[in-house]
């Protein structure tokens, strides 16, 4: 296995009662109280780890998508990526995650959009980290150029 040269490390700390606690980055740019979602029996009303993961994955995948699109000389200027992260029992006594990435590439053909999305999935660090561990579905929305 090839060792990667790390160029940036993010650091965050969780305190309190886990999913009903508090998270903060070492540089203080992110500081959030957390709450278990109502759907999972909690009070809700604050962020949760799945939302944070969805936001990070959407942003990271969008960057990969724009990189791949620019390399292909495709118009990705109006692209949008939404990430939906699901959590549930994994059948082995623990919990697992699912992800659906929904991509809008309105200025390119469906065929081009699908190629760009698949290539971005190979480039994105989140996709590379989750591959083989989490079911990730890639969906190209139907708002594409003809």
N, C-alpha and C positions, 0 to 999 in steps of 0.2 A: 504494500500500500504506500502510495506517495504521500509524504507529509506536505501539507499546505503551508505556505507562508502567510501567517496572520497579519493583516494590515490594520485591523480595528477590532477592539473587544468592547462590547457593551456589558455593563455591570448593573444589576438591579438586586434589591433586597426586599424580601417579604417579611412582614412582621404581623403580630396579632394572631388572629384565628384563621390563618390560611385563606380560604375563599371568602371569608368575612373579615379580612384583615386590611393591610395597607401595603402597597408596593411603591418603591421609589428608586430611581436610577442614581448611581453614584454621583453624577454631576448635577442632580436636582432638577433636570429639565422635565422629568415626568414624576409626578407624585399623585397617586390615586388611592382612594378608599375602594375596597372591593366588597361585593355582596353576592351571595348565592342567588341565581335567578329564581323567580317565582316558580318557573316550570320545574325546577329541581328541589322545590320545597323551601326556598329561602325567601327573604324579604324583598329582594330585588332593589331597584332604585339606585344602584351604583354599577360601575364597570365590573366585568368578570374576566377571568383569564381567556376564555374563548373569544371574547370581543377583541382583546388585545392581540391574540394570535391572528384573528381575521384581519385586523387592521394592518399588522405587520406583513402578512402574506400578500394581501392585496397591493400594498405599496411596493413590495419587493418584486412581485410578479409584473406589476405595471412598468417598473423600470426595465426589467428584462425584455418585456414586450416592445417597449419603445426602442431599446437598443437593437433588437433583432429587426424590427420594422425599418429603422433608419438604414441598417446595413443592406436590407432588401430594397431600399429606395421606395418604400411604400409610405403613403400618407397616414401616419399614426397620430397626428396632432390632436384629433378629437377622441382618442381611445379612452376607454374607461374599464376598470377591472373591479368587480365586486367579489368578495370572498365570503362564503357561508360556511361556518365551522359548526359541526354538530358534535355532540357528546352523548354517549350512552354506554350501557353495560356491554362488555366485550365477550360475555359468555364464559369467562375464566375467573370470575370473581373480582375483576377490575373494571376499568372504564377505557374506552377508546374514542378516537376522534375520526370524523370524516370531513372532507373539504370539497366544496364545489366552487370553482373559479368561473365566474360568468363574465365574458369579455364582449365589449362593444368595440368594433372597428368599422365605423360607418362609412369610411372613405375608400374601402377596398372590397374586392369581390369576396364571396364566401370562401372560395378555394384558397385565395391568398391569405385570408384571415385565419383559416384553419392551419395553414403551413406556419404562419408567424406564431400562432398560439402554441403549436407543438414544439417549435424551436425554442420559444421562450421557456417552456416547461423543462427543456434540457439545460438552459442557462441559469435559471433562477436558483439561488442558494436554498430557498425554502423548499422548492420542488425537489432539489437534490437531497435535502435532509429528510424529507418525508417519504421519498420513493421507497416502496417496499414495506413501509411502516404504517401508513395512513392511506385509506382509499381517497384518491383525489380525482374528481371529475372535472373535465374541461368542457365548458359550454360556450359556443360562439353564438351570441344573440342574433336574431334575425333582422337587425336594423342595418343591413349592409348594402353597399352600392351594388348595382346590377352588373 
